């Protein structure tokens, strides 16, 4: 990806990054969501679970307070 320099904020606003509703936007969104799912995998199991305490629930999903 190239780097562009602008002399003012107005000049930057005039540069159109993408066309709304274009197939290129969908491709970019797909790439970002796929990347995010690899970097930050789902931690909690799907479904509804009943816990006796908040501490027990936090322990089940791997949440620990530091």
N, C-alpha and C positions, 0 to 999 in steps of 0.2 A: 504494500500500500504506500502510495507516495505521500509526501508531506507538502502541504501548501502554506505559504506565508501570506498574511493579509496586513494591510496598512491600517485598517480600521474594522470595527465590529460591523459596520454597515456593509463593507465590502465582503465580509465573510457571510453575512446573511443572504447576499445576492447569489452566492454560489449554491446551486441546487445539487444536493448530494444524491438524491434519487427521486424517481417519479412515483407518487402515491399509487398503490394498486398494481405495480409492475411485477412480473414474474421474478425479477431480480430481487425484489424485497422479500418475497416468499422464500427464495433460495437462501438468502442471508439469515432470515429468521430460523429456518430449519437448521442451518449450520450452528447458530448460536445455541439453540435449544439442545441439539445433540451434544455439543461440547459441554454445556452446563450439566447435562445428565451424567456425563463421564467424570467430570471434575467433582461434582457434588451428588453422589449417589443417594438414592432414597434410604433413609435410616429406619423409619417406622414401617412395620408390617401393615398391610391393608386390613381394614376391619375395625370393629369396635371391641374394646377390651375393658373389663371392670377391674379396678385396683382398690386396695384398702386404704392407700394413702398416696399423696403426691410424690413422696420419696420413692415408693415402689414403682410408680409410673415412670418417673425420671430414670430410674435404674434400668427399667425394661428397654427404654429407647436409647440408652447410653448417654444421657445427659448428666453431667456432673458440674456442680457449682465450684468455681475456683476461688 
